[in-house]
Amino acid sequence: MKRIITLTVLNRPGVLNRITNLFSKRNYNIESISVGETEQEGVSRITCVVNVDNDRIIEQITKQLNKQIDVLKVADISDQAVVARELALIKVQSTPQNRNEIYSLIEPFRASVIDVGKDSLIIQITGESEKIEAFIELIKPYGIKELARTGTTAFPRSSQRSTQKTNYSIV
């Protein structure tokens, strides 16, 4: 079962390495990871997607993550209503003859062409992982030259989260 774990951490060298080591020592693969600064200076948010079948194991992992020095908060948001997004950049082979056909595939997915070359297009698509997977399968017959995907970034929906802003004391 895919689990989404979010961590709020101090933005210091080695934090990401210690967190990923915790998963690898227990022989769990991180399917997706994204890291970025938050609204508070010196604090970053890490979103990990892992495939763990046992609730007891995920509980153990979250407890061990909470023990890490630079970790401020850990949450398993898998069972909550979440807003989750991913970004993909896809370079597709394209000729002047098939460009209109490709554009007609892009429109329903709300993707956009961000670069046009003589023999290729670079398409940007954002959304849930399933949407991106569906688009990739649809565009494959045209010939994917390159593909880059970010990890999943997620928040609990507003109705699930308190409206109070969290301030962390940074030492």
C-alpha positions as CSV (number, residue, x, y, z in Angstrom):
1,M,0.0,0.0,0.0
2,K,1.3,3.4,-0.9
3,R,1.8,5.7,2.0
4,I,2.5,9.4,1.9
5,I,4.7,10.7,4.8
6,T,5.3,14.4,5.2
7,L,8.2,15.8,7.3
8,T,8.9,19.3,8.4
9,V,12.7,19.6,9.0
10,L,15.3,22.1,9.7
11,N,17.1,23.0,6.4
12,R,20.6,21.8,7.3
13,P,23.2,19.7,5.6
14,G,22.8,15.9,5.9
15,V,19.1,15.9,7.0
16,L,17.9,14.3,3.8
17,N,20.7,11.7,3.9
18,R,19.8,10.7,7.4
19,I,16.1,10.4,6.5
20,T,16.7,8.3,3.4
21,N,19.2,6.1,5.3
22,L,16.5,5.3,7.8
23,F,14.3,3.8,5.0
24,S,17.2,2.0,3.3
25,K,18.4,0.4,6.5
26,R,14.9,-1.2,6.9
27,N,15.0,-2.2,3.2
28,Y,12.1,0.1,2.1
29,N,12.3,1.8,-1.2
30,I,11.2,5.4,-1.4
31,E,9.1,5.6,-4.6
32,S,9.0,9.3,-4.7
33,I,10.6,12.1,-2.6
34,S,10.3,15.9,-3.0
35,V,11.9,18.5,-0.8
36,G,11.5,22.2,-0.8
37,E,11.5,25.3,1.5
38,T,8.4,26.2,3.4
39,E,6.9,29.6,4.2
40,Q,9.3,29.8,7.2
41,E,12.9,30.5,6.6
42,G,15.2,27.6,7.5
43,V,12.5,25.0,7.4
44,S,11.8,22.6,4.6
45,R,9.1,20.1,3.9
46,I,9.9,16.6,2.7
47,T,7.2,14.4,1.1
48,C,8.0,10.7,0.7
49,V,5.9,8.1,-1.0
50,V,6.7,4.6,0.1
51,N,5.1,1.2,-0.5
52,V,4.6,-0.4,2.9
53,D,1.9,-3.1,3.6
54,N,2.0,-3.2,7.3
55,D,0.6,-0.3,9.4
56,R,2.8,-1.3,12.4
57,I,5.9,-0.8,10.2
58,I,4.8,2.6,9.0
59,E,4.1,3.6,12.7
60,Q,7.6,2.4,13.6
61,I,9.2,4.4,10.8
62,T,7.3,7.6,11.7
63,K,8.4,7.2,15.4
64,Q,12.0,6.7,14.3
65,L,11.8,9.7,12.0
66,N,10.5,11.8,14.9
67,K,13.6,10.9,16.8
68,Q,15.9,12.5,14.2
69,I,17.5,15.7,15.5
70,D,16.5,18.1,12.7
71,V,13.0,16.7,12.2
72,L,10.3,19.0,13.6
73,K,7.2,17.1,12.6
74,V,6.2,13.9,10.9
75,A,2.8,13.0,9.6
76,D,1.4,10.0,7.7
77,I,-1.3,11.6,5.6
78,S,-2.2,8.5,3.6
79,D,-5.6,8.0,5.2
80,Q,-6.6,11.7,5.0
81,A,-8.2,13.6,2.1
82,V,-5.1,15.2,0.4
83,V,-4.2,17.4,-2.4
84,A,-1.2,15.7,-4.2
85,R,0.6,16.9,-7.3
86,E,3.5,15.9,-9.4
87,L,5.2,17.6,-12.4
88,A,6.5,15.9,-15.5
89,L,8.5,17.4,-18.4
90,I,8.3,15.2,-21.5
91,K,10.3,15.7,-24.7
92,V,8.3,14.2,-27.6
93,Q,9.3,13.6,-31.2
94,S,7.2,15.8,-33.4
95,T,7.0,16.7,-37.0
96,P,5.0,19.6,-38.5
97,Q,2.5,17.0,-39.8
98,N,1.7,15.5,-36.4
99,R,1.9,18.6,-34.1
100,N,-1.8,19.4,-34.3
101,E,-2.6,15.8,-33.3
102,I,-0.3,16.0,-30.3
103,Y,-1.8,19.4,-29.3
104,S,-5.2,17.8,-29.4
105,L,-4.0,15.2,-26.9
106,I,-2.4,17.8,-24.6
107,E,-5.5,20.0,-24.3
108,P,-7.8,17.6,-22.3
109,F,-5.0,17.0,-19.8
110,R,-4.4,20.7,-19.3
111,A,-0.8,20.2,-20.1
112,S,1.2,22.9,-22.0
113,V,3.9,23.0,-24.6
114,I,6.8,25.0,-23.1
115,D,9.4,24.5,-25.9
116,V,9.1,23.8,-29.6
117,G,12.0,22.5,-31.6
118,K,12.5,21.5,-35.2
119,D,11.8,17.8,-34.5
120,S,10.4,17.8,-30.9
121,L,8.1,19.4,-28.3
122,I,8.6,19.7,-24.6
123,I,5.4,19.3,-22.7
124,Q,4.8,20.2,-19.1
125,I,2.0,18.4,-17.2
126,T,1.0,18.7,-13.5
127,G,-1.5,16.6,-11.5
128,E,-1.9,13.4,-9.6
129,S,0.4,10.5,-10.5
130,E,-2.4,8.6,-12.2
131,K,-3.1,11.5,-14.6
132,I,0.6,11.8,-15.5
133,E,0.8,8.0,-16.1
134,A,-2.2,8.2,-18.4
135,F,-0.8,11.0,-20.4
136,I,2.6,9.3,-20.8
137,E,0.8,6.1,-22.1
138,L,-1.2,8.2,-24.5
139,I,1.9,10.1,-25.9
140,K,4.2,7.1,-26.0
141,P,3.4,6.2,-29.7
142,Y,4.8,9.5,-30.8
143,G,8.2,8.7,-29.3
144,I,9.3,10.0,-26.0
145,K,12.9,11.3,-26.3
146,E,13.3,12.3,-22.6
147,L,11.2,12.2,-19.5
148,A,11.7,13.9,-16.1
149,R,9.3,13.7,-13.2
150,T,9.3,15.3,-9.8
151,G,8.2,13.5,-6.7
152,T,4.7,13.8,-5.2
153,T,4.1,16.9,-3.1
154,A,1.0,16.7,-0.9
155,F,-1.0,18.5,1.8
156,P,-4.0,17.4,3.8
157,R,-7.1,19.2,2.4
158,S,-8.0,22.5,4.2
159,S,-11.0,20.9,5.9
160,Q,-8.6,18.4,7.5
161,R,-6.1,20.8,8.8
162,S,-6.2,23.5,11.4
163,T,-6.1,27.1,10.1
164,Q,-3.6,28.0,12.8
165,K,-0.1,28.7,11.3
166,T,2.7,26.6,12.8
167,N,5.8,28.5,13.9
168,Y,8.9,26.5,14.7
169,S,11.6,27.7,16.9
170,I,14.9,27.4,14.9
171,V,17.9,26.8,17.1
